[in-house]
Amino acid sequence: MRVLLVRYSEIFLKGNNRGFFEKALIKNIKTALLDEEYKFQHISGRYIISEYKETRENELLSKLTKVFGIHSISPALVVETSPENIYDECKKLKINGTFRVTTRRASKIFPIKSMEFSANVGGVILDNNPNSKVDLHEPETILNIDIRENGYTYILTRVVEGAGGMPVGTAGKGLLLLSGGIDSPVAGVYMAKRGMIVNALHFHSFPYTSELAKQKVIDLAKIMSRYLGTIRLNFISFTQVQEAIHKNCDNEFMITLMRRIMMRIAERLAHDSGAGAIITGESLGQVASQTLESITCTNAVVKIPVFRPLIAFDKIDTIKVATHIGTFETSIQPYEDCCTVFLPKNPVIKPKMEKVLREESKLDIDKLVEDAYATLTTMDIEPA
């Protein structure tokens, strides 16, 4: 019978509260496989997915590799433990080229010690695969024989890397500023990898930005939901704020003032939705709004933490991750977000707080925040 062996990641480091993390991971696995037929078992530090349709195996693997908290998954053959049963199953294996056999004997009642049994299985492979050859150091194939205490042995040659990290739902909730660019989706996925539930806020500037820009953000959230689970996606109109800044303030401070007002609105939404942090895709020095001085000005208006998981990334790093998680092609679609509206030719790079406050004094900040917040609309994005 074929099964999938699922091994968890950092959870093994946990002490008395390990059960909390395991329950969250099991819940997330079952959510990811909601539309699949299978049987789930938990045995000594790993999970067994069995009794599934073999034609669905690749789809199951694809879904499981997006569940944070999983270290690796292995398709395996399972037999009742006995030397004869294992030998018989290994006779059927087709192995070409070099190989090595590694036996893990968790069941100490098994009558043959690990190294001796590995040599015996190696002999079986050689007898039945004339084009194979043993290489203990750099084999092309590693055959693992996992003899467990539950009376079953798992035979496998493939280990599929999991997403790693911690199960989503074990580290509180954060609110991601989702712009529609390359960086912010990656930032949201990275915070989910640390166990955080991530919801999102997008600022739009209709009629300066189009419905296609909004749909782009929805499409990004759908892709992200494969990793994050259900995402509460919030939309707020930022048009009046930008028009007010453009009309009343020094144009070079446009971006700085926008970011400070965005942060005020995001903090209010975070408070109302139970989020304990704001998440952004900022990278130090990448653009004018992401210098040390600009980030300091932005942070000054909020009291909750602002997480910037990409702060030390360069663009190539971020693009690699965006490509891996599937958001890159959507992010580069040419539909502008609100940050491109009224964009100054020469934005201030190192804003001084006294000048920022002078420019803000030209605005009715409280009313702008209140009016913008009144435009809030929400939708739930379910995993595709």
C-alpha positions in Angstrom: 0.0 0.0 0.0 1.2 3.5 -0.8 1.2 6.2 1.9 2.6 9.7 2.4 4.9 10.2 5.4 4.6 13.8 6.7 7.4 15.1 9.0 7.0 18.4 10.9 9.5 21.2 11.1 10.4 23.3 14.1 7.7 21.9 16.3 10.1 19.2 17.5 12.0 22.0 19.4 8.9 22.8 21.5 8.5 21.5 25.0 5.4 21.1 27.1 3.3 23.2 24.6 4.2 21.0 21.6 0.6 19.7 21.5 -0.7 23.2 20.8 1.5 23.5 17.7 0.7 19.9 16.6 -3.0 20.5 16.8 -2.7 23.7 14.7 -0.6 21.8 12.1 -3.0 18.9 11.9 -5.9 21.3 11.4 -4.1 23.1 8.6 -3.2 19.8 6.9 -6.8 18.7 7.0 -7.9 22.1 5.7 -5.4 21.8 2.8 -6.8 18.4 1.9 -10.4 19.2 2.5 -11.6 18.0 -0.9 -9.5 14.8 -0.9 -10.3 11.3 0.3 -7.7 9.9 2.7 -7.1 8.4 6.1 -5.0 10.4 8.6 -2.8 8.8 11.4 -0.3 10.3 13.9 2.6 8.1 14.9 5.6 9.2 16.9 6.6 12.6 15.5 5.1 12.1 12.0 1.8 11.8 10.2 0.6 9.2 7.8 -1.7 10.0 4.9 -3.1 6.7 3.5 -6.1 5.2 1.6 -6.0 8.0 -1.0 -6.4 7.6 -4.7 -3.0 7.0 -6.2 -3.9 9.1 -9.2 -4.2 12.0 -6.7 -0.8 11.6 -5.2 0.9 14.4 -7.0 -1.9 16.8 -6.2 -1.8 15.8 -2.5 2.0 16.5 -2.5 1.4 19.9 -4.1 -1.1 20.9 -1.4 1.0 19.6 1.5 4.2 21.4 0.3 2.3 24.7 0.9 1.4 23.9 4.5 3.7 25.8 6.9 5.1 23.6 9.7 5.8 20.6 7.4 9.5 19.8 7.0 9.2 17.1 4.3 6.9 14.6 2.7 7.8 11.1 1.4 5.7 8.8 -0.8 6.3 5.4 0.7 5.4 1.7 0.5 4.1 0.2 3.7 4.3 -3.4 4.8 3.8 -5.3 8.0 7.1 -5.6 9.6 9.1 -8.8 9.0 12.4 -9.3 7.2 10.6 -11.4 4.6 8.0 -8.8 3.8 10.5 -6.1 3.4 12.8 -8.2 1.2 9.8 -9.2 -1.0 8.8 -5.5 -1.4 12.3 -4.5 -2.2 12.6 -7.1 -4.9 10.0 -5.1 -6.9 11.9 -1.9 -6.8 13.5 -0.6 -10.0 16.7 1.1 -9.3 19.3 2.0 -11.9 22.7 3.6 -11.2 24.2 4.0 -7.7 22.3 3.6 -4.5 22.6 3.3 -0.7 20.3 1.6 1.8 19.7 3.3 5.2 17.7 1.5 7.8 16.1 3.2 10.8 15.1 0.6 13.4 12.8 2.5 15.8 11.4 -0.9 16.8 14.1 -2.6 18.8 12.3 -5.9 18.7 13.2 -6.2 15.0 15.6 -9.2 14.9 18.3 -7.8 12.6 20.5 -4.7 13.4 20.3 -1.7 11.1 23.7 -1.9 9.3 23.3 -5.7 8.8 19.8 -5.3 7.5 20.8 -2.5 5.1 23.5 -4.8 3.6 20.9 -7.6 3.2 18.5 -5.2 1.4 21.3 -4.0 -0.7 22.0 -7.5 -1.8 18.3 -7.9 -2.8 18.5 -4.8 -4.9 21.7 -5.9 -6.7 20.2 -9.3 -7.4 17.1 -7.8 -9.0 18.6 -4.7 -10.7 21.6 -5.6 -12.8 22.3 -2.0 -13.7 22.6 -0.9 -10.1 25.7 -0.4 -8.0 26.3 0.4 -4.3 27.8 3.9 -3.5 27.8 4.7 0.2 29.1 8.3 -0.2 27.3 10.0 -3.2 24.5 7.7 -4.4 22.0 8.7 -7.0 19.3 7.0 -5.0 18.9 6.6 -1.2 16.6 3.8 -0.2 15.3 4.4 3.3 13.9 1.5 5.4 11.9 2.9 8.3 10.9 0.2 10.8 8.4 1.7 13.3 7.1 0.7 16.6 3.5 0.3 15.3 4.3 -3.0 13.5 4.7 -1.4 10.1 7.7 -0.6 7.9 7.9 2.2 5.4 10.1 1.9 2.3 10.9 5.1 0.5 13.3 6.6 -2.0 12.0 10.2 -2.3 11.9 13.1 0.1 9.9 16.2 -1.0 10.9 19.4 0.7 8.1 21.0 2.7 7.4 24.7 3.3 9.1 24.6 6.8 8.4 27.2 9.5 5.6 27.1 12.0 1.9 26.3 11.6 -0.3 29.3 10.6 -2.4 30.3 13.6 0.3 29.9 16.3 1.7 33.4 16.3 -1.1 35.9 16.4 -2.6 37.9 13.6 -1.1 40.6 11.4 -2.4 43.1 8.8 -0.5 43.2 5.5 -0.4 46.3 3.4 -1.0 44.6 0.1 0.0 47.0 -2.7 -0.2 44.8 -5.8 3.6 44.9 -6.4 6.2 42.1 -6.1 7.2 42.7 -2.5 4.1 42.7 -0.3 2.8 39.3 -1.2 6.2 37.8 -0.4 6.2 39.7 3.0 2.8 38.3 3.8 3.8 34.7 3.0 7.0 35.0 5.1 5.0 36.2 8.2 2.6 33.3 7.7 5.7 31.0 7.6 6.4 32.2 11.2 2.9 31.1 12.2 1.0 34.4 11.8 -2.5 34.6 10.5 -2.3 37.3 7.8 -5.1 39.5 6.6 -4.6 42.3 4.1 -5.4 45.9 3.4 -5.3 47.5 0.0 -5.6 51.2 -0.7 -7.1 52.1 -4.0 -7.5 55.4 -5.8 -10.5 55.2 -8.0 -11.0 56.8 -10.5 -7.2 57.3 -10.9 -6.7 53.5 -10.7 -8.8 50.9 -12.5 -11.0 48.0 -11.5 -8.3 45.8 -13.1 -5.9 47.0 -10.4 -8.3 45.9 -7.7 -8.8 42.5 -9.5 -5.0 42.1 -9.6 -4.9 42.4 -5.8 -7.7 39.9 -5.4 -5.9 37.5 -7.7 -2.7 37.9 -5.6 -4.7 37.1 -2.4 -6.0 34.0 -4.0 -2.5 32.8 -4.8 -1.3 33.7 -1.3 -4.3 31.8 0.3 -2.7 28.5 -0.9 -0.1 29.2 1.9 -2.1 31.4 4.3 -5.5 29.8 4.3 -8.5 32.2 4.3 -7.5 35.8 3.9 -9.7 38.7 5.0 -9.0 41.2 2.2 -9.9 44.9 3.0 -10.2 47.8 0.6 -10.1 51.5 1.5 -10.3 54.4 -0.9 -7.3 56.7 -0.6 -8.3 59.1 -3.3 -9.4 62.0 -1.1 -6.3 61.7 1.0 -4.0 62.0 -2.0 -6.0 64.9 -3.5 -5.8 66.8 -0.2 -2.0 66.2 0.1 -1.5 67.2 -3.6 -3.5 70.4 -3.2 -2.2 71.6 0.2 1.3 70.3 0.7 4.8 70.5 -0.7 4.9 67.9 -3.5 8.2 66.4 -2.4 6.6 65.2 0.8 3.7 63.4 -1.0 5.0 59.9 -0.4 6.0 60.5 3.2 2.6 62.0 4.1 0.8 59.2 2.3 2.7 56.5 4.2 2.0 58.2 7.6 -1.7 58.4 6.9 -1.8 54.8 5.6 -0.2 53.7 8.8 -2.8 55.5 10.9 -5.6 53.9 9.0 -3.9 50.5 9.1 -3.4 50.7 12.9 -7.1 51.5 13.3 -8.2 48.6 11.2 -5.7 46.3 13.0 -7.2 47.3 16.3 -10.8 46.7 15.1 -9.9 43.3 13.5 -7.8 42.0 16.3 -4.4 42.2 14.6 -1.4 42.9 16.7 1.0 44.1 14.0 1.2 45.8 10.6 3.2 44.0 7.9 4.8 45.7 4.9 7.0 44.6 2.0 9.6 47.4 2.5 13.3 46.8 1.9 15.8 49.2 3.3 16.9 51.8 0.7 14.9 50.3 -2.2 13.0 53.5 -2.9 12.6 57.0 -1.3 10.0 55.9 1.2 12.2 53.1 2.5 15.3 54.9 3.7 16.0 54.8 7.4 14.8 58.4 7.8 11.5 57.7 5.9 10.8 54.5 7.8 11.4 56.4 11.1 8.9 59.0 10.0 6.4 56.3 9.1 6.8 54.3 12.3 6.3 57.4 14.5 2.5 57.6 14.0 1.7 54.0 15.2 2.1 52.3 18.5 1.8 48.6 17.4 4.8 46.7 15.8 5.5 47.1 12.1 7.0 43.9 10.7 9.2 44.2 7.6 10.4 40.7 6.8 12.1 41.8 3.6 14.0 44.6 5.1 17.4 43.1 4.1 16.3 41.5 0.8 17.5 42.8 -2.5 15.0 42.7 -5.4 16.5 39.5 -6.9 15.9 37.7 -3.5 12.3 38.8 -3.5 11.7 37.9 -7.2 13.0 34.4 -6.6 10.6 33.9 -3.7 7.7 35.5 -5.6 8.4 33.2 -8.5 8.4 30.2 -6.2 5.1 31.0 -4.5 3.5 31.9 -7.8 2.8 35.6 -7.3 5.4 37.1 -9.6 3.6 36.9 -12.9 0.5 38.5 -11.4 2.5 41.2 -9.5 4.1 42.5 -12.8 0.8 43.0 -14.6 0.8 46.7 -15.6 -2.1 47.9 -13.5 -1.1 50.8 -11.3 -1.8 51.1 -7.6 -2.4 54.2 -5.5 1.3 54.8 -4.8 1.8 55.8 -8.5 -0.9 58.5 -8.3 0.5 62.1 -8.0 4.0 60.6 -7.8 6.5 63.5 -7.3 9.6 63.7 -9.6 11.9 64.4 -6.6 10.5 62.8 -3.4 12.3 63.7 -0.2 14.7 60.9 0.6 15.7 61.9 4.2 12.7 63.6 5.6 13.2 65.6 8.8 10.4 65.3 11.3 9.9 69.0 11.9 9.3 69.5 8.2 7.0 66.5 8.0 5.0 67.9 10.9 4.8 71.3 9.3 3.4 69.8 6.1 0.9 67.7 8.0 -0.3 70.8 9.8 -1.8 71.9 6.5 -4.2 68.9 6.6 -7.1 67.9 8.7 -5.5 64.5 9.5 -8.3 63.2 11.7 -11.0 63.9 9.2 -9.0 62.4 6.3 -8.5 59.2 8.3 -12.1 59.1 9.4 -13.5 59.7 5.9 -11.1 57.1 4.3 -12.0 54.5 7.0 -15.7 55.0 6.2 -15.1 53.6 2.7 -13.9 50.2 4.1 -15.2 47.2 2.2 -14.2 43.6 3.0 -14.2 40.2 1.3 -12.9 36.8 2.4 -10.6 35.0 0.0 -10.7 31.2 0.3 -7.9 28.9 -0.8 -8.3 28.0 -4.4 
